[in-house]
């Protein structure tokens, strides 16, 4: 895969070169791709499409950064950002300024968290 987008002529030129020079039908014949450590895709000639998809969905291990050639710590930043966004959203849902008999933002946030945990 070439990046996320083809945004200019140079991207298109690079992508065209990849497609013309590197990606040939011959590279797929008889090839069993190693999708991750310990998991090789089955021989597509031996499976119907539906069976192939079912095999991959059933046998493919959970995604981890190493599966994509990343360091094991690569996921930490993603999880930290996701957690921060989640709690910012909960606090935003709490509304109000904390005054006036309702228990304030912290109390409302605790109620929302408890409600989410129950669900």
Secondary structure, DSSP 8 states (H G I E B T S, - for coil): ---S---SHHHHHHHHHIIIII--GGGGTT---EEETTEE---GGGS-HHHHHHHHHHHS----GGGGT--TTHHHHHHHHHHHHHHHHHHHHH-S-S-SSS-HHHHHHHHHHHHHHH-
